[in-house]
Amino acid sequence: MRKTRNFSSIAGAIALAALFGGSALAGQSSIDRLLSTGACPRCDFKFDEMREISLDGAKLERAVLREADLKEARLTNADLRGADLRRAEFERADLSGSDLTGGSLRAVDMEKAILVRTIFADADLRDADLAEADMSESDFTDADMRFAYLVRSKAANTIFKGAKMDGVDLERAMIEGANFDGARLKYADFDRVRAAGTTFRRADLTGAHMTSTDLTGADLSGANLTDALLRRTRLAGADLTGVRGLSPERIINACGDEKTKLPEGITLKACE
């Protein structure tokens, strides 16, 4: 009987240790767990205050960061695939090299954020604020960016292939060398955009505004330009072969050069 009681005591002690140890782990906040381990996939950070948090390579796949405050956070090279960032605050945050493939980022605030070489493929960025963000060399392939705000953003050599970008505001953005092939850009605002060497092959630019836009060397072959407005647009060396819907009366003081390729019936004055 004594031995039985001893074994029972030991078993009870082990059970208590497991219970209290498990309780301590379970009681740890998602933020503490992330800071201590660098990983918290599927964790719930909704409404959390995480300003200026700094982690490299954090594992946050499918985490919920909805309406969390991460202003000026540094989450470089993070795994945020499938994460929920709706209405989250990432103003001036650094997410360079991170992967947000398939993420939900509707109405996210990433104003002035550093998003260099960041992956947003298949992400939902409708109504997102990306004003003055640096998105250079990032990947937005097939992303939904309808009505996103990208004023004065930097997106040199960035990929937007197949993205839905109806009503997007890119005024004064710098998108040299970017790829918009097959993207849907209906009624997009490209006023005063620097887009030299950018490709828009087979893109839908119906109703797009391109006032004082620099499209030097751009490739718009096969694009739909129905109702698009090209006012003072620079098209030196641009390729407009096979474009559809381009109306001469909606080309106002645009210019080209001997290297510009134009569809039949369209002429331009020479660029100075």
C-alpha positions as YAML, in Angstrom:
chain: A
units: angstrom
residues:
- id: 1
  name: MET
  ca: [0.00, 0.00, 0.00]
- id: 2
  name: ARG
  ca: [2.92, 2.37, 0.82]
- id: 3
  name: LYS
  ca: [4.41, 1.86, -2.62]
- id: 4
  name: THR
  ca: [1.07, 2.45, -4.22]
- id: 5
  name: ARG
  ca: [0.68, 5.69, -2.31]
- id: 6
  name: ASN
  ca: [4.19, 6.76, -3.35]
- id: 7
  name: PHE
  ca: [3.45, 6.08, -6.99]
- id: 8
  name: SER
  ca: [0.19, 7.92, -6.63]
- id: 9
  name: SER
  ca: [1.99, 10.92, -5.13]
- id: 10
  name: ILE
  ca: [4.54, 10.95, -7.93]
- id: 11
  name: ALA
  ca: [1.82, 10.62, -10.54]
- id: 12
  name: GLY
  ca: [-0.10, 13.43, -8.88]
- id: 13
  name: ALA
  ca: [2.96, 15.66, -8.80]
- id: 14
  name: ILE
  ca: [3.59, 15.04, -12.47]
- id: 15
  name: ALA
  ca: [-0.04, 15.78, -13.27]
- id: 16
  name: LEU
  ca: [0.10, 19.02, -11.26]
- id: 17
  name: ALA
  ca: [3.33, 20.08, -12.92]
- id: 18
  name: ALA
  ca: [1.85, 19.41, -16.32]
- id: 19
  name: LEU
  ca: [-1.31, 21.25, -15.35]
- id: 20
  name: PHE
  ca: [0.43, 24.35, -14.03]
- id: 21
  name: GLY
  ca: [3.08, 24.30, -16.75]
- id: 22
  name: GLY
  ca: [0.37, 24.02, -19.40]
- id: 23
  name: SER
  ca: [-1.60, 26.76, -17.69]
- id: 24
  name: ALA
  ca: [1.42, 29.05, -17.73]
- id: 25
  name: LEU
  ca: [1.94, 28.43, -21.42]
- id: 26
  name: ALA
  ca: [-1.73, 28.83, -22.15]
- id: 27
  name: GLY
  ca: [-1.76, 32.05, -20.14]
- id: 28
  name: GLN
  ca: [1.07, 33.56, -22.18]
- id: 29
  name: SER
  ca: [-0.20, 36.29, -24.48]
- id: 30
  name: SER
  ca: [0.17, 35.96, -28.22]
- id: 31
  name: ILE
  ca: [2.55, 38.93, -28.20]
- id: 32
  name: ASP
  ca: [4.76, 37.38, -25.49]
- id: 33
  name: ARG
  ca: [4.81, 34.10, -27.38]
- id: 34
  name: LEU
  ca: [5.80, 35.87, -30.58]
- id: 35
  name: LEU
  ca: [8.56, 37.84, -28.89]
- id: 36
  name: SER
  ca: [9.95, 34.82, -27.05]
- id: 37
  name: THR
  ca: [9.80, 32.30, -29.90]
- id: 38
  name: GLY
  ca: [9.55, 34.38, -33.07]
- id: 39
  name: ALA
  ca: [6.56, 32.32, -34.11]
- id: 40
  name: CYS
  ca: [2.84, 32.50, -33.51]
- id: 41
  name: PRO
  ca: [0.99, 31.08, -36.53]
- id: 42
  name: ARG
  ca: [-2.80, 31.33, -36.38]
- id: 43
  name: CYS
  ca: [-2.56, 33.48, -33.25]
- id: 44
  name: ASP
  ca: [-5.09, 36.21, -32.54]
- id: 45
  name: PHE
  ca: [-3.63, 39.74, -32.31]
- id: 46
  name: LYS
  ca: [-6.89, 41.53, -33.09]
- id: 47
  name: PHE
  ca: [-6.83, 45.13, -31.73]
- id: 48
  name: ASP
  ca: [-3.40, 44.54, -30.11]
- id: 49
  name: GLU
  ca: [-0.90, 47.39, -29.60]
- id: 50
  name: MET
  ca: [2.32, 46.31, -31.31]
- id: 51
  name: ARG
  ca: [3.94, 49.58, -32.28]
- id: 52
  name: GLU
  ca: [7.66, 49.42, -33.08]
- id: 53
  name: ILE
  ca: [7.81, 45.66, -32.52]
- id: 54
  name: SER
  ca: [10.99, 44.34, -34.18]
- id: 55
  name: LEU
  ca: [11.43, 40.78, -35.42]
- id: 56
  name: ASP
  ca: [13.15, 39.25, -38.42]
- id: 57
  name: GLY
  ca: [11.76, 36.07, -39.95]
- id: 58
  name: ALA
  ca: [8.66, 35.92, -37.74]
- id: 59
  name: LYS
  ca: [6.33, 32.98, -38.41]
- id: 60
  name: LEU
  ca: [2.81, 34.42, -38.53]
- id: 61
  name: GLU
  ca: [1.07, 32.29, -41.12]
- id: 62
  name: ARG
  ca: [-2.73, 32.78, -40.94]
- id: 63
  name: ALA
  ca: [-2.40, 35.01, -37.88]
- id: 64
  name: VAL
  ca: [-5.22, 37.46, -37.16]
- id: 65
  name: LEU
  ca: [-3.86, 41.01, -37.01]
- id: 66
  name: ARG
  ca: [-7.16, 42.67, -37.82]
- id: 67
  name: GLU
  ca: [-7.21, 46.32, -36.68]
- id: 68
  name: ALA
  ca: [-3.97, 45.83, -34.76]
- id: 69
  name: ASP
  ca: [-1.59, 48.79, -34.37]
- id: 70
  name: LEU
  ca: [1.83, 48.02, -35.86]
- id: 71
  name: LYS
  ca: [2.94, 51.53, -36.76]
- id: 72
  name: GLU
  ca: [6.70, 51.68, -37.33]
- id: 73
  name: ALA
  ca: [6.98, 47.93, -36.67]
- id: 74
  name: ARG
  ca: [9.85, 45.98, -38.21]
- id: 75
  name: LEU
  ca: [8.69, 42.57, -39.44]
- id: 76
  name: THR
  ca: [11.22, 41.86, -42.17]
- id: 77
  name: ASN
  ca: [11.23, 38.48, -43.94]
- id: 78
  name: ALA
  ca: [8.09, 37.47, -42.06]
- id: 79
  name: ASP
  ca: [5.81, 34.60, -43.06]
- id: 80
  name: LEU
  ca: [2.36, 36.23, -43.17]
- id: 81
  name: ARG
  ca: [0.80, 33.95, -45.76]
- id: 82
  name: GLY
  ca: [-2.98, 33.91, -45.43]
- id: 83
  name: ALA
  ca: [-2.88, 36.37, -42.51]
- id: 84
  name: ASP
  ca: [-5.79, 38.69, -41.73]
- id: 85
  name: LEU
  ca: [-4.56, 42.29, -41.72]
- id: 86
  name: ARG
  ca: [-7.85, 44.04, -42.44]
- id: 87
  name: ARG
  ca: [-7.80, 47.67, -41.27]
- id: 88
  name: ALA
  ca: [-4.49, 47.08, -39.48]
- id: 89
  name: GLU
  ca: [-2.14, 50.06, -38.98]
- id: 90
  name: PHE
  ca: [1.27, 49.56, -40.62]
- id: 91
  name: GLU
  ca: [2.17, 53.19, -41.24]
- id: 92
  name: ARG
  ca: [5.95, 53.54, -41.68]
- id: 93
  name: ALA
  ca: [6.38, 49.81, -40.89]
- id: 94
  name: ASP
  ca: [9.09, 47.72, -42.56]
- id: 95
  name: LEU
  ca: [7.85, 44.46, -44.11]
- id: 96
  name: SER
  ca: [10.68, 44.07, -46.60]
- id: 97
  name: GLY
  ca: [11.14, 40.53, -47.86]
- id: 98
  name: SER
  ca: [7.96, 39.29, -46.19]
- id: 99
  name: ASP
  ca: [5.45, 36.90, -47.76]
- id: 100
  name: LEU
  ca: [1.78, 37.93, -47.56]
- id: 101
  name: THR
  ca: [0.54, 35.59, -50.28]
- id: 102
  name: GLY
  ca: [-3.23, 35.18, -50.09]
- id: 103
  name: GLY
  ca: [-3.51, 37.61, -47.20]
- id: 104
  name: SER
  ca: [-6.61, 39.64, -46.36]
- id: 105
  name: LEU
  ca: [-5.51, 43.29, -46.27]
- id: 106
  name: ARG
  ca: [-8.66, 45.19, -47.17]
- id: 107
  name: ALA
  ca: [-8.42, 48.84, -46.02]
- id: 108
  name: VAL
  ca: [-5.01, 48.22, -44.43]
- id: 109
  name: ASP
  ca: [-2.99, 51.38, -43.73]
- id: 110
  name: MET
  ca: [0.53, 50.99, -45.11]
- id: 111
  name: GLU
  ca: [1.23, 54.64, -45.77]
- id: 112
  name: LYS
  ca: [4.98, 55.30, -46.08]
- id: 113
  name: ALA
  ca: [5.70, 51.63, -45.32]
- id: 114
  name: ILE
  ca: [8.83, 49.88, -46.63]
- id: 115
  name: LEU
  ca: [7.64, 46.93, -48.69]
- id: 116
  name: VAL
  ca: [10.69, 46.20, -50.82]
- id: 117
  name: ARG
  ca: [10.73, 42.73, -52.38]
- id: 118
  name: THR
  ca: [7.56, 41.82, -50.48]
- id: 119
  name: ILE
  ca: [5.11, 39.24, -51.86]
- id: 120
  name: PHE
  ca: [1.41, 40.13, -52.07]
- id: 121
  name: ALA
  ca: [0.38, 37.56, -54.71]
- id: 122
  name: ASP
  ca: [-3.35, 36.74, -54.61]
- id: 123
  name: ALA
  ca: [-3.81, 39.11, -51.64]
- id: 124
  name: ASP
  ca: [-6.94, 41.22, -51.07]
- id: 125
  name: LEU
  ca: [-5.80, 44.86, -50.95]
- id: 126
  name: ARG
  ca: [-9.06, 46.56, -51.83]
- id: 127
  name: ASP
  ca: [-9.20, 50.13, -50.49]
- id: 128
  name: ALA
  ca: [-5.69, 49.78, -49.06]
- id: 129
  name: ASP
  ca: [-3.68, 52.93, -48.31]
- id: 130
  name: LEU
  ca: [-0.21, 52.53, -49.82]
- id: 131
  name: ALA
  ca: [0.50, 56.23, -50.30]
- id: 132
  name: GLU
  ca: [4.23, 57.00, -50.41]
- id: 133
  name: ALA
  ca: [5.05, 53.35, -49.67]
- id: 134
  name: ASP
  ca: [8.19, 51.85, -51.21]
- id: 135
  name: MET
  ca: [7.05, 48.69, -53.00]
- id: 136
  name: SER
  ca: [10.08, 48.36, -55.28]
- id: 137
  name: GLU
  ca: [10.65, 44.89, -56.74]
- id: 138
  name: SER
  ca: [7.61, 43.46, -54.95]
- id: 139
  name: ASP
  ca: [5.09, 40.97, -56.34]
- id: 140
  name: PHE
  ca: [1.36, 41.75, -56.56]
- id: 141
  name: THR
  ca: [0.53, 39.06, -59.13]
- id: 142
  name: ASP
  ca: [-3.25, 38.47, -59.30]
- id: 143
  name: ALA
  ca: [-3.83, 40.66, -56.23]
- id: 144
  name: ASP
  ca: [-7.16, 42.46, -55.80]
- id: 145
  name: MET
  ca: [-6.23, 46.14, -55.45]
- id: 146
  name: ARG
  ca: [-9.45, 47.80, -56.52]
- id: 147
  name: PHE
  ca: [-9.65, 51.42, -55.34]
- id: 148
  name: ALA
  ca: [-6.31, 51.21, -53.53]
- id: 149
  name: TYR
  ca: [-4.52, 54.50, -52.84]
- id: 150
  name: LEU
  ca: [-0.95, 54.51, -54.18]
- id: 151
  name: VAL
  ca: [-0.29, 58.24, -54.54]
- id: 152
  name: ARG
  ca: [3.43, 59.06, -54.64]
- id: 153
  name: SER
  ca: [4.33, 55.41, -54.06]
- id: 154
  name: LYS
  ca: [7.51, 53.78, -55.39]
- id: 155
  name: ALA
  ca: [7.04, 50.59, -57.38]
- id: 156
  name: ALA
  ca: [10.06, 50.33, -59.67]
- id: 157
  name: ASN
  ca: [10.36, 46.87, -61.24]
- id: 158
  name: THR
  ca: [7.31, 45.68, -59.31]
- id: 159
  name: ILE
  ca: [5.03, 42.95, -60.68]
- id: 160
  name: PHE
  ca: [1.29, 43.64, -60.99]
- id: 161
  name: LYS
  ca: [0.53, 40.96, -63.59]
- id: 162
  name: GLY
  ca: [-3.14, 40.02, -63.69]
- id: 163
  name: ALA
  ca: [-3.98, 42.27, -60.75]
- id: 164
  name: LYS
  ca: [-7.45, 43.81, -60.39]
- id: 165
  name: MET
  ca: [-6.77, 47.53, -60.04]
- id: 166
  name: ASP
  ca: [-9.96, 49.28, -61.12]
- id: 167
  name: GLY
  ca: [-10.13, 52.82, -59.76]
- id: 168
  name: VAL
  ca: [-6.64, 52.69, -58.27]
- id: 169
  name: ASP
  ca: [-5.01, 56.09, -57.64]
- id: 170
  name: LEU
  ca: [-1.37, 56.15, -58.73]
- id: 171
  name: GLU
  ca: [-0.96, 59.90, -59.11]
- id: 172
  name: ARG
  ca: [2.71, 60.94, -59.02]
- id: 173
  name: ALA
  ca: [3.82, 57.35, -58.39]
- id: 174
  name: MET
  ca: [7.20, 56.13, -59.68]
- id: 175
  name: ILE
  ca: [6.63, 52.79, -61.40]
- id: 176
  name: GLU
  ca: [9.54, 52.60, -63.85]
- id: 177
  name: GLY
  ca: [10.04, 49.08, -65.18]
- id: 178
  name: ALA
  ca: [6.92, 47.71, -63.49]
- id: 179
  name: ASN
  ca: [4.89, 44.91, -65.09]
- id: 180
  name: PHE
  ca: [1.12, 45.40, -65.46]
- id: 181
  name: ASP
  ca: [0.65, 42.75, -68.15]
- id: 182
  name: GLY
  ca: [-2.94, 41.53, -68.20]
- id: 183
  name: ALA
  ca: [-3.90, 43.77, -65.28]
- id: 184
  name: ARG
  ca: [-7.33, 45.36, -65.04]
- id: 185
  name: LEU
  ca: [-6.88, 49.10, -64.57]
- id: 186
  name: LYS
  ca: [-10.27, 50.53, -65.48]
- id: 187
  name: TYR
  ca: [-10.53, 54.23, -64.63]
- id: 188
  name: ALA
  ca: [-7.15, 54.20, -62.91]
- id: 189
  name: ASP
  ca: [-5.43, 57.54, -62.26]
- id: 190
  name: PHE
  ca: [-1.93, 57.69, -63.77]
- id: 191
  name: ASP
  ca: [-1.62, 61.48, -63.73]
- id: 192
  name: ARG
  ca: [2.00, 62.66, -63.46]
- id: 193
  name: VAL
  ca: [3.22, 59.08, -63.08]
- id: 194
  name: ARG
  ca: [6.78, 58.16, -64.04]
- id: 195
  name: ALA
  ca: [6.35, 54.91, -65.96]
- id: 196
  name: ALA
  ca: [9.33, 54.71, -68.32]
- id: 197
  name: GLY
  ca: [9.94, 51.15, -69.47]
- id: 198
  name: THR
  ca: [6.75, 49.86, -67.85]
- id: 199
  name: THR
  ca: [4.76, 47.11, -69.58]
- id: 200
  name: PHE
  ca: [0.98, 47.11, -69.98]
- id: 201
  name: ARG
  ca: [0.65, 44.30, -72.51]
- id: 202
  name: ARG
  ca: [-3.02, 43.27, -72.89]
- id: 203
  name: ALA
  ca: [-3.94, 45.38, -69.86]
- id: 204
  name: ASP
  ca: [-7.43, 46.87, -69.58]
- id: 205
  name: LEU
  ca: [-6.94, 50.64, -69.29]
- id: 206
  name: THR
  ca: [-10.53, 51.57, -70.09]
- id: 207
  name: GLY
  ca: [-11.18, 55.13, -68.96]
- id: 208
  name: ALA
  ca: [-7.70, 55.54, -67.44]
- id: 209
  name: HIS
  ca: [-6.33, 59.07, -67.04]
- id: 210
  name: MET
  ca: [-2.74, 59.68, -68.13]
- id: 211
  name: THR
  ca: [-2.16, 63.41, -67.82]
- id: 212
  name: SER
  ca: [1.52, 64.45, -67.92]
- id: 213
  name: THR
  ca: [2.45, 60.78, -67.62]
- id: 214
  name: ASP
  ca: [5.91, 59.65, -68.74]
- id: 215
  name: LEU
  ca: [5.49, 56.43, -70.75]
- id: 216
  name: THR
  ca: [8.86, 56.62, -72.48]
- id: 217
  name: GLY
  ca: [9.70, 53.18, -73.82]
- id: 218
  name: ALA
  ca: [6.57, 51.65, -72.31]
- id: 219
  name: ASP
  ca: [4.91, 48.62, -73.91]
- id: 220
  name: LEU
  ca: [1.13, 48.97, -74.26]
- id: 221
  name: SER
  ca: [0.75, 46.46, -77.07]
- id: 222
  name: GLY
  ca: [-2.68, 44.86, -77.16]
- id: 223
  name: ALA
  ca: [-3.99, 47.07, -74.33]
- id: 224
  name: ASN
  ca: [-7.59, 48.29, -74.17]
- id: 225
  name: LEU
  ca: [-7.54, 52.12, -74.15]
- id: 226
  name: THR
  ca: [-11.25, 52.72, -74.70]
- id: 227
  name: ASP
  ca: [-12.16, 56.15, -73.29]
- id: 228
  name: ALA
  ca: [-8.64, 56.58, -71.89]
- id: 229
  name: LEU
  ca: [-7.37, 60.18, -71.74]
- id: 230
  name: LEU
  ca: [-3.80, 60.88, -72.84]
- id: 231
  name: ARG
  ca: [-3.14, 64.56, -72.15]
- id: 232
  name: ARG
  ca: [0.46, 65.78, -72.46]
- id: 233
  name: THR
  ca: [1.50, 62.13, -72.22]
- id: 234
  name: ARG
  ca: [5.08, 61.35, -73.20]
- id: 235
  name: LEU
  ca: [5.18, 58.32, -75.51]
- id: 236
  name: ALA
  ca: [8.70, 58.47, -76.92]
- id: 237
  name: GLY
  ca: [9.75, 54.94, -77.90]
- id: 238
  name: ALA
  ca: [6.48, 53.49, -76.63]
- id: 239
  name: ASP
  ca: [4.83, 50.50, -78.31]
- id: 240
  name: LEU
  ca: [1.09, 50.90, -78.90]
- id: 241
  name: THR
  ca: [0.84, 48.12, -81.45]
- id: 242
  name: GLY
  ca: [-2.60, 46.54, -81.52]
- id: 243
  name: VAL
  ca: [-4.13, 48.77, -78.85]
- id: 244
  name: ARG
  ca: [-7.92, 48.88, -78.87]
- id: 245
  name: GLY
  ca: [-10.32, 51.78, -78.47]
- id: 246
  name: LEU
  ca: [-7.75, 54.59, -78.60]
- id: 247
  name: SER
  ca: [-9.63, 57.70, -79.73]
- id: 248
  name: PRO
  ca: [-7.71, 60.53, -81.49]
- id: 249
  name: GLU
  ca: [-9.85, 63.19, -79.79]
- id: 250
  name: ARG
  ca: [-8.78, 61.89, -76.39]
- id: 251
  name: ILE
  ca: [-5.09, 62.33, -77.23]
- id: 252
  name: ILE
  ca: [-4.37, 65.94, -76.32]
- id: 253
  name: ASN
  ca: [-0.85, 67.31, -76.80]
- id: 254
  name: ALA
  ca: [0.70, 63.86, -76.28]
- id: 255
  name: CYS
  ca: [4.07, 63.38, -77.97]
- id: 256
  name: GLY
  ca: [6.20, 60.61, -79.43]
- id: 257
  name: ASP
  ca: [9.27, 60.10, -81.61]
- id: 258
  name: GLU
  ca: [10.44, 58.04, -84.55]
- id: 259
  name: LYS
  ca: [10.62, 54.94, -82.36]
- id: 260
  name: THR
  ca: [7.02, 55.21, -81.17]
- id: 261
  name: LYS
  ca: [4.79, 52.46, -82.60]
- id: 262
  name: LEU
  ca: [1.23, 53.67, -83.17]
- id: 263
  name: PRO
  ca: [-1.96, 52.03, -84.42]
- id: 264
  name: GLU
  ca: [-3.30, 53.08, -87.79]
- id: 265
  name: GLY
  ca: [-4.99, 56.49, -87.79]
- id: 266
  name: ILE
  ca: [-3.15, 57.85, -84.75]
- id: 267
  name: THR
  ca: [-0.47, 60.53, -85.04]
- id: 268
  name: LEU
  ca: [1.52, 62.41, -82.41]
- id: 269
  name: LYS
  ca: [3.58, 65.54, -82.32]
- id: 270
  name: ALA
  ca: [7.32, 65.14, -81.73]
- id: 271
  name: CYS
  ca: [8.55, 65.25, -78.15]
- id: 272
  name: GLU
  ca: [10.89, 68.09, -77.37]
...
